[in-house]
Amino acid sequence: MRDSQERPDYQVLLYEDITDRHMLQEQFRRQATHDPLTGLANRTLLKTTMDEALEPAYPGRRVGLCYFDLDGFKAINDSLGHPVGDELLRAMAQRLNALATMESGLAARMGGDEFVVLIPDSQGAARLVEIVEHMLGEVTRPVSVRGHQLTASASVGVVETAVADTGPDELLQDADITLYRAKSEGRAQWALYDPTHNAEAKERFRLSSAMPSALRDHELYVEYEPVLWLDTAALVGVQAHLRWDHPEFGELDAEDFLGLAEETGLITRLGTWMLEQVCAHAVHWQERFGDRGPVAAVGLSARQLRDPELVADMRRILGSAGLPASKLIVGVPETALFDQRGDPIDALEIFAEMGLTLAVHDFGHAHREVARLRGLPLRAVRLTGDYLNSFAEPGGPDPLDEHLVSSLVRSAELLGLSVVGNGVRTIEQANRLRKLGVEGVIGPCAGGLASAMEIEAMIADGDLG
């Protein structure tokens, strides 16, 4: 302060203790960058650290990323409760963090039971795999939680690459896809990033994400394979196939995308749409040709068969189209005929009461289970497999293949079921199967895939019916 002469007289110092505020700010900062349950880094801090680890600070710098997912963790939560699950997650986090710190790395929780370990300046794939195996050993070490002795395991996707060849988002995606491959190979497995496998997986994910718009944009369509009845040489029915005219990948068979639809749950929408199309085509054939119109066969997946709305949808579609139930064959996988308790799926009896014809696809998939089909309202079975291929060989079928087909046909006969062979290429192959009791065939020898209009032209020409 200055006096009356404007000369410095004395000083006034104002101060405030901001320790609490500073500690609160640090707490907020930590909460923004760390997982509240485990204390590990969260996605935000992981992203920042990854950006630093991917800087080309020196020539040839490499990085490693390990994506962990605990096996069967949901079962622990469901059976022992979330508090026990949370303590198990904390124990796993502490072990992973301790080992990551020893390797100058960072452990982060991605959410749920997923963790990531980032190893900057990786010393190569072999060394990174050693680290992963050490970490898996720690994960599987028993932990005592609230009186329960728990043993966990984890699957790991491992990526080790030059920093110049990747970016943070790509690195995480590659590790995630590799983790998916590790989990598909069983529990407590690690898988090392493979460009070929990951490219295929990325293509699958792209297809999966494009499927909803494929319905909206009318990229899906139905084609049919004629069914040849061998005794009369008549083409008596058609097997429906879902196809996709993809704008990038071209025409795709059902095998290319239905598995993805099954995994994502979109199969119910696709299946309902396909049923509507098939019934509409079948009604048109009936209206134009009467009894000469072919019976249409459509396959259901395991997930479709367990859809609680399936029966109602089937009734609605048949009623809306005006198609008699006797003009539709519903094919179901053998493995999907029974529920988890081993009881027949309820929809089978209801479909039979409606007048639908039920057929089993992939008959004989499990030979010991064939006897379980006794008493189910089935009418036919379809044989599909490589064991049918040797019947097209000039020298005749392989003896083992012949034995397999003969035993399957005999089993079907004892069950009172007609037998149709799938993927039959030649008339000679069909005749050899006929001698063993196969009654009908589907495949190139009966006619290739055809549109609904082409099927109609075949009926008009007398080639079908």
C-alpha positions as CSV (number, residue, x, y, z in Angstrom):
1,M,0.0,0.0,0.0
2,R,1.2,3.6,-0.7
3,D,1.2,6.5,1.7
4,S,-0.1,10.0,0.9
5,Q,3.0,10.8,-1.0
6,E,2.5,7.7,-3.2
7,R,5.5,6.0,-1.7
8,P,5.4,2.3,-0.9
9,D,4.4,2.0,2.8
10,Y,3.5,-1.7,3.5
11,Q,2.2,-4.8,1.7
12,V,-1.0,-6.7,2.0
13,L,-0.9,-10.4,1.2
14,L,-4.1,-12.4,0.5
15,Y,-3.8,-16.2,0.3
16,E,-6.2,-19.1,0.1
17,D,-5.6,-22.8,0.9
18,I,-6.6,-24.6,-2.3
19,T,-5.4,-28.0,-1.2
20,D,-8.9,-29.4,-1.0
21,R,-9.8,-28.0,-4.4
22,H,-6.6,-29.3,-5.9
23,M,-7.3,-32.8,-4.4
24,L,-10.8,-32.7,-5.8
25,Q,-9.6,-31.7,-9.2
26,E,-7.1,-34.6,-9.1
27,Q,-9.9,-36.9,-8.1
28,F,-12.0,-35.7,-11.0
29,R,-9.1,-36.1,-13.3
30,R,-8.5,-39.6,-12.1
31,Q,-12.1,-40.5,-12.4
32,A,-12.0,-39.3,-16.0
33,T,-9.1,-41.6,-16.8
34,H,-9.5,-44.6,-14.6
35,D,-12.1,-47.4,-14.1
36,P,-14.0,-46.8,-10.8
37,L,-14.4,-50.6,-10.0
38,T,-10.8,-51.8,-10.7
39,G,-8.7,-48.7,-10.6
40,L,-7.2,-49.6,-14.0
41,A,-6.9,-47.1,-16.8
42,N,-10.1,-46.6,-18.8
43,R,-10.6,-46.2,-22.5
44,T,-9.6,-42.5,-22.4
45,L,-6.2,-43.1,-20.7
46,L,-5.6,-46.1,-22.9
47,K,-6.2,-44.0,-26.0
48,T,-3.8,-41.3,-24.8
49,T,-1.1,-43.9,-24.0
50,M,-1.6,-45.7,-27.3
51,D,-1.1,-42.5,-29.1
52,E,2.2,-42.0,-27.3
53,A,3.2,-45.7,-27.9
54,L,2.5,-45.4,-31.6
55,E,4.8,-42.4,-32.1
56,P,7.6,-43.4,-34.4
57,A,10.2,-42.2,-31.9
58,Y,12.9,-44.3,-33.5
59,P,13.2,-46.6,-36.6
60,G,11.6,-50.0,-36.2
61,R,9.6,-49.2,-33.1
62,R,7.0,-51.9,-32.3
63,V,4.0,-52.2,-30.1
64,G,2.0,-55.1,-28.6
65,L,-1.6,-55.2,-27.5
66,C,-3.3,-58.1,-25.7
67,Y,-7.1,-58.2,-25.5
68,F,-8.3,-60.3,-22.5
69,D,-11.8,-61.6,-22.0
70,L,-12.7,-63.8,-19.0
71,D,-14.3,-67.1,-19.8
72,G,-17.7,-67.8,-18.3
73,F,-17.8,-64.7,-16.2
74,K,-21.5,-64.3,-16.6
75,A,-22.1,-67.7,-15.0
76,I,-20.2,-66.5,-11.9
77,N,-22.4,-63.3,-11.7
78,D,-25.6,-65.3,-12.2
79,S,-24.8,-68.0,-9.7
80,L,-22.8,-66.2,-7.0
81,G,-24.0,-62.6,-7.4
82,H,-22.5,-59.4,-8.7
83,P,-20.6,-58.5,-5.5
84,V,-18.6,-61.7,-5.9
85,G,-18.1,-61.0,-9.6
86,D,-16.9,-57.5,-8.9
87,E,-14.3,-58.7,-6.4
88,L,-13.1,-61.3,-8.9
89,L,-12.7,-58.6,-11.5
90,R,-10.7,-56.5,-9.0
91,A,-8.4,-59.4,-8.3
92,M,-7.9,-60.1,-12.0
93,A,-7.2,-56.4,-12.6
94,Q,-4.6,-56.3,-9.9
95,R,-2.7,-59.3,-11.3
96,L,-2.8,-58.0,-14.8
97,N,-1.7,-54.5,-13.7
98,A,1.2,-55.9,-11.7
99,L,2.5,-57.9,-14.6
100,A,1.9,-55.0,-17.1
101,T,3.8,-52.6,-14.9
102,M,6.8,-55.0,-14.8
103,E,6.9,-54.8,-18.6
104,S,6.5,-51.0,-18.6
105,G,3.1,-51.5,-20.0
106,L,-0.4,-50.3,-19.2
107,A,-3.4,-52.4,-18.1
108,A,-6.9,-51.0,-18.9
109,R,-10.4,-52.2,-18.4
110,M,-12.6,-52.0,-21.5
111,G,-15.8,-52.7,-19.7
112,G,-17.5,-55.8,-18.4
113,D,-15.0,-58.6,-18.1
114,E,-12.7,-57.3,-20.9
115,F,-9.2,-56.0,-20.2
116,V,-6.4,-54.7,-22.5
117,V,-2.7,-54.8,-21.8
118,L,-0.6,-52.4,-23.9
119,I,3.1,-53.1,-24.2
120,P,5.0,-50.1,-25.8
121,D,8.4,-50.9,-27.4
122,S,7.5,-54.6,-27.9
123,Q,10.5,-56.9,-28.3
124,G,8.8,-59.1,-30.9
125,A,5.9,-61.6,-31.1
126,A,7.7,-64.4,-29.3
127,R,8.5,-62.3,-26.3
128,L,4.9,-60.9,-26.2
129,V,3.5,-64.5,-26.3
130,E,5.7,-65.3,-23.3
131,I,4.2,-62.3,-21.4
132,V,0.7,-63.4,-22.4
133,E,1.2,-67.0,-21.2
134,H,2.6,-65.6,-17.9
135,M,-0.4,-63.4,-17.5
136,L,-2.8,-66.3,-18.3
137,G,-1.0,-68.3,-15.6
138,E,-1.7,-65.5,-13.1
139,V,-5.4,-65.3,-14.2
140,T,-6.0,-69.0,-13.7
141,R,-4.4,-68.9,-10.2
142,P,-7.3,-69.5,-7.7
143,V,-8.6,-66.6,-5.8
144,S,-10.7,-66.6,-2.6
145,V,-13.8,-64.4,-2.7
146,R,-16.2,-64.3,0.2
147,G,-15.7,-67.9,1.1
148,H,-15.7,-69.1,-2.5
149,Q,-12.5,-70.5,-4.0
150,L,-12.8,-69.4,-7.7
151,T,-10.6,-70.3,-10.6
152,A,-10.9,-68.0,-13.7
153,S,-9.6,-68.4,-17.2
154,A,-9.4,-66.0,-20.1
155,S,-9.1,-65.9,-23.9
156,V,-6.7,-63.5,-25.4
157,G,-6.3,-61.8,-28.8
158,V,-2.6,-60.8,-29.3
159,V,-1.4,-58.2,-31.8
160,E,2.4,-57.4,-32.2
161,T,3.3,-55.1,-35.0
162,A,5.5,-52.1,-36.2
163,V,4.0,-48.8,-35.1
164,A,4.3,-47.6,-38.7
165,D,1.8,-50.3,-39.8
166,T,-1.1,-49.5,-37.6
167,G,-3.1,-46.8,-35.7
168,P,-4.9,-46.8,-32.4
169,D,-8.3,-47.7,-33.7
170,E,-6.9,-50.3,-36.1
171,L,-4.8,-51.9,-33.4
172,L,-7.8,-52.3,-31.1
173,Q,-10.0,-53.7,-33.8
174,D,-7.3,-56.2,-34.9
175,A,-6.9,-57.3,-31.2
176,D,-10.7,-57.6,-30.8
177,I,-11.1,-59.7,-33.9
178,T,-8.2,-61.9,-32.9
179,L,-9.8,-62.3,-29.5
180,Y,-13.0,-63.5,-31.2
181,R,-11.0,-66.1,-33.0
182,A,-9.3,-67.2,-29.8
183,K,-12.7,-67.7,-28.1
184,S,-14.0,-69.7,-31.0
185,E,-11.1,-72.2,-30.4
186,G,-12.1,-72.9,-26.8
187,R,-11.5,-71.6,-23.3
188,A,-8.1,-70.3,-22.0
189,Q,-6.7,-69.8,-25.5
190,W,-4.6,-67.1,-27.0
191,A,-4.5,-66.3,-30.7
192,L,-1.9,-64.3,-32.5
193,Y,-3.0,-61.7,-35.1
194,D,-3.1,-63.1,-38.6
195,P,-3.8,-60.7,-41.5
196,T,-5.7,-63.3,-43.6
197,H,-8.0,-64.4,-40.8
198,N,-8.6,-60.8,-39.7
199,A,-9.4,-59.7,-43.3
200,E,-12.0,-62.5,-43.5
201,A,-13.5,-61.5,-40.1
202,K,-13.7,-57.8,-41.1
203,E,-15.5,-58.9,-44.3
204,R,-17.9,-60.8,-42.1
205,F,-18.5,-57.8,-39.9
206,R,-19.1,-55.6,-42.9
207,L,-21.6,-58.1,-44.2
208,S,-23.3,-58.3,-40.8
209,S,-23.6,-54.5,-40.6
210,A,-25.0,-54.3,-44.1
211,M,-27.7,-56.9,-43.7
212,P,-30.4,-54.7,-42.3
213,S,-30.1,-52.2,-45.2
214,A,-30.1,-55.2,-47.6
215,L,-33.8,-55.9,-46.7
216,R,-34.7,-52.2,-47.0
217,D,-32.9,-51.8,-50.4
218,H,-34.4,-54.9,-51.9
219,E,-31.0,-56.6,-52.4
220,L,-32.3,-60.0,-51.2
221,Y,-34.2,-62.4,-53.4
222,V,-35.3,-66.0,-53.4
223,E,-34.2,-68.7,-56.0
224,Y,-35.3,-72.3,-56.2
225,E,-33.8,-75.7,-56.9
226,P,-36.1,-78.3,-58.4
227,V,-36.6,-81.6,-56.5
228,L,-36.5,-84.6,-58.8
229,W,-38.4,-87.7,-57.7
230,L,-36.4,-90.7,-59.0
231,D,-39.1,-93.3,-59.5
232,T,-41.3,-91.1,-61.7
233,A,-38.5,-88.8,-63.1
234,A,-40.9,-85.9,-62.2
235,L,-39.8,-82.6,-60.7
236,V,-42.3,-82.5,-57.9
237,G,-41.2,-79.5,-55.8
238,V,-38.7,-76.7,-55.3
239,Q,-36.3,-75.9,-52.5
240,A,-36.0,-72.2,-51.7
241,H,-32.7,-70.5,-51.3
242,L,-32.1,-67.0,-50.0
243,R,-29.6,-65.0,-52.1
244,W,-28.0,-61.5,-51.7
245,D,-27.1,-59.2,-54.6
246,H,-24.5,-57.3,-52.7
247,P,-23.4,-54.0,-54.3
248,E,-19.7,-54.7,-53.5
249,F,-19.3,-58.5,-53.2
250,G,-21.7,-59.5,-56.0
251,E,-24.2,-62.4,-55.7
252,L,-23.8,-64.2,-52.3
253,D,-25.2,-67.7,-51.4
254,A,-27.0,-68.2,-48.2
255,E,-23.9,-69.9,-46.7
256,D,-22.0,-66.6,-47.0
257,F,-24.3,-64.7,-44.7
258,L,-27.0,-66.7,-42.9
259,G,-24.5,-67.8,-40.2
260,L,-23.9,-64.1,-39.5
261,A,-27.7,-63.5,-39.4
262,E,-28.0,-66.4,-36.9
263,E,-25.3,-64.9,-34.7
264,T,-26.7,-61.4,-34.7
265,G,-30.4,-62.4,-34.3
266,L,-31.3,-60.9,-37.7
267,I,-32.2,-64.4,-38.9
268,T,-35.8,-64.0,-37.7
269,R,-36.4,-60.9,-39.8
270,L,-34.7,-62.6,-42.9
271,G,-36.6,-65.8,-42.3
272,T,-40.0,-64.1,-42.0
273,W,-39.3,-62.1,-45.2
274,M,-38.3,-65.3,-47.0
275,L,-41.4,-67.2,-45.9
276,E,-43.5,-64.3,-47.2
277,Q,-41.8,-64.4,-50.6
278,V,-41.9,-68.2,-50.9
279,C,-45.6,-68.4,-50.0
280,A,-46.4,-65.6,-52.4
281,H,-44.6,-67.5,-55.2
282,A,-46.3,-70.8,-54.3
283,V,-49.7,-69.3,-54.3
284,H,-49.1,-67.8,-57.8
285,W,-48.1,-71.2,-59.1
286,Q,-51.1,-72.8,-57.6
287,E,-53.5,-70.2,-59.1
288,R,-52.0,-70.6,-62.5
289,F,-51.3,-74.4,-62.6
290,G,-53.5,-75.9,-59.9
291,D,-52.3,-79.3,-58.8
292,R,-49.3,-79.0,-61.2
293,G,-48.0,-76.3,-59.0
294,P,-44.9,-77.5,-57.1
295,V,-44.7,-77.9,-53.4
296,A,-42.3,-75.3,-52.0
297,A,-39.7,-76.2,-49.3
298,V,-38.1,-73.6,-47.1
299,G,-35.5,-74.2,-44.4
300,L,-35.6,-72.8,-40.8
301,S,-32.5,-72.3,-38.7
302,A,-32.2,-73.3,-35.0
303,R,-32.7,-69.8,-33.9
304,Q,-35.8,-69.3,-36.0
305,L,-37.3,-72.6,-34.7
306,R,-37.0,-71.2,-31.1
307,D,-38.5,-67.8,-32.0
308,P,-41.6,-67.4,-29.8
309,E,-43.4,-65.6,-32.6
310,L,-42.7,-68.3,-35.3
311,V,-46.0,-70.1,-35.0
312,A,-48.0,-66.8,-35.1
313,D,-45.9,-65.6,-38.0
314,M,-46.5,-68.8,-39.9
315,R,-50.2,-68.7,-39.4
316,R,-50.3,-65.0,-40.5
317,I,-48.2,-65.6,-43.6
318,L,-50.1,-68.6,-44.8
319,G,-53.4,-66.9,-44.2
320,S,-52.3,-63.6,-45.8
321,A,-51.0,-65.4,-48.9
322,G,-53.9,-67.9,-49.1
323,L,-51.6,-70.8,-49.4
324,P,-52.8,-74.3,-48.2
325,A,-50.4,-75.6,-45.5
326,S,-50.1,-78.8,-47.5
327,K,-48.2,-76.9,-50.2
328,L,-45.4,-75.9,-47.9
329,I,-42.5,-78.1,-46.6
330,V,-40.6,-76.8,-43.6
331,G,-37.1,-78.1,-43.2
332,V,-35.4,-78.0,-39.8
333,P,-31.8,-79.0,-38.8
334,E,-31.6,-82.2,-36.9
335,T,-29.7,-80.6,-34.1
336,A,-32.5,-78.1,-33.5
337,L,-35.4,-80.5,-33.0
338,F,-35.0,-80.7,-29.2
339,D,-34.7,-78.1,-26.5
340,Q,-32.0,-78.0,-23.8
341,R,-33.9,-80.5,-21.7
342,G,-34.0,-82.9,-24.6
343,D,-37.8,-82.4,-25.2
344,P,-39.1,-81.9,-28.8
345,I,-39.7,-78.3,-29.8
346,D,-43.4,-77.5,-29.3
347,A,-43.6,-75.8,-32.8
348,L,-43.2,-79.2,-34.5
349,E,-46.5,-80.5,-33.2
350,I,-48.3,-77.3,-34.0
351,F,-46.9,-77.2,-37.5
352,A,-48.0,-80.8,-38.1
353,E,-51.5,-80.0,-36.8
354,M,-51.6,-77.1,-39.3
355,G,-50.9,-79.5,-42.1
356,L,-47.3,-78.5,-42.9
357,T,-44.9,-81.2,-44.0
358,L,-41.8,-81.4,-41.8
359,A,-38.5,-82.5,-43.1
360,V,-35.1,-83.0,-41.3
361,H,-32.0,-81.4,-42.8
362,D,-28.6,-82.8,-42.3
363,F,-30.1,-86.2,-41.3
364,G,-27.6,-88.4,-39.5
365,H,-25.5,-85.5,-38.1
366,A,-25.3,-87.5,-34.9
367,H,-25.9,-91.2,-35.4
368,R,-26.6,-91.9,-31.8
369,E,-29.4,-89.4,-31.8
370,V,-31.4,-90.8,-34.7
371,A,-33.6,-92.9,-32.5
372,R,-34.8,-89.7,-30.8
373,L,-36.7,-88.8,-34.0
374,R,-39.1,-91.7,-33.4
375,G,-42.5,-90.3,-32.7
376,L,-41.9,-86.8,-34.1
377,P,-44.3,-85.6,-36.8
378,L,-41.8,-85.8,-39.6
379,R,-42.3,-86.8,-43.2
380,A,-38.9,-86.7,-44.9
381,V,-35.1,-86.3,-44.3
382,R,-32.4,-84.7,-46.4
383,L,-29.0,-86.2,-46.7
384,T,-26.2,-83.6,-47.0
385,G,-22.5,-84.2,-46.8
386,D,-19.2,-85.0,-48.5
387,Y,-20.0,-88.7,-48.3
388,L,-22.4,-88.3,-51.3
389,N,-19.7,-87.0,-53.6
390,S,-18.0,-90.3,-54.2
391,F,-21.2,-91.6,-55.7
392,A,-20.4,-89.4,-58.8
393,E,-16.9,-91.0,-59.3
394,P,-16.5,-93.1,-62.4
395,G,-15.4,-96.1,-60.4
396,G,-18.3,-95.9,-58.0
397,P,-18.7,-94.8,-54.4
398,D,-16.2,-95.3,-51.7
399,P,-17.2,-98.4,-49.7
400,L,-17.3,-96.4,-46.4
401,D,-19.5,-93.7,-48.0
402,E,-21.8,-96.4,-49.4
403,H,-22.1,-97.9,-46.0
404,L,-22.9,-94.5,-44.4
405,V,-25.6,-93.7,-46.9
406,S,-27.1,-97.2,-46.7
407,S,-27.3,-97.1,-42.9
408,L,-28.8,-93.6,-43.0
409,V,-31.4,-94.7,-45.6
410,R,-32.2,-97.8,-43.6
411,S,-32.7,-95.7,-40.4
412,A,-35.0,-93.3,-42.3
413,E,-37.0,-96.2,-43.6
414,L,-37.5,-97.6,-40.1
415,L,-38.7,-94.2,-39.1
416,G,-41.1,-94.1,-42.0
417,L,-39.4,-91.1,-43.6
418,S,-38.7,-90.4,-47.3
419,V,-35.1,-89.7,-48.2
420,V,-33.8,-86.9,-50.4
421,G,-30.2,-86.5,-51.4
422,N,-28.8,-82.9,-51.6
423,G,-26.1,-81.6,-53.9
424,V,-26.4,-84.5,-56.4
425,R,-24.5,-83.5,-59.6
426,T,-25.1,-86.3,-62.1
427,I,-27.8,-88.8,-63.2
428,E,-25.3,-91.6,-62.6
429,Q,-24.8,-90.4,-59.0
430,A,-28.6,-90.2,-58.6
431,N,-29.1,-93.7,-59.9
432,R,-26.5,-95.1,-57.5
433,L,-28.2,-93.4,-54.6
434,R,-31.6,-94.7,-55.8
435,K,-30.3,-98.3,-55.5
436,L,-29.7,-97.7,-51.8
437,G,-33.2,-96.3,-51.3
438,V,-32.8,-92.5,-51.9
439,E,-36.1,-91.4,-53.4
440,G,-35.5,-87.8,-54.4
441,V,-32.5,-85.6,-55.3
442,I,-31.7,-81.9,-55.3
443,G,-28.8,-80.5,-57.2
444,P,-27.5,-79.8,-60.7
445,C,-28.8,-83.1,-62.0
446,A,-32.3,-82.0,-61.2
447,G,-31.8,-78.4,-62.5
448,G,-29.8,-75.5,-61.1
449,L,-31.0,-72.5,-59.2
450,A,-33.8,-70.7,-61.0
451,S,-35.9,-67.6,-60.3
452,A,-39.6,-67.8,-59.5
453,M,-40.4,-66.7,-63.1
454,E,-38.1,-69.4,-64.5
455,I,-39.8,-72.1,-62.4
456,E,-43.1,-70.8,-63.7
457,A,-41.8,-71.2,-67.3
458,M,-40.6,-74.7,-66.5
459,I,-44.1,-75.7,-65.3
460,A,-45.7,-74.2,-68.4
461,D,-43.3,-76.2,-70.6
462,G,-44.2,-79.4,-68.7
463,D,-40.7,-79.7,-67.2
464,L,-42.0,-79.4,-63.7
465,G,-45.1,-81.0,-62.1
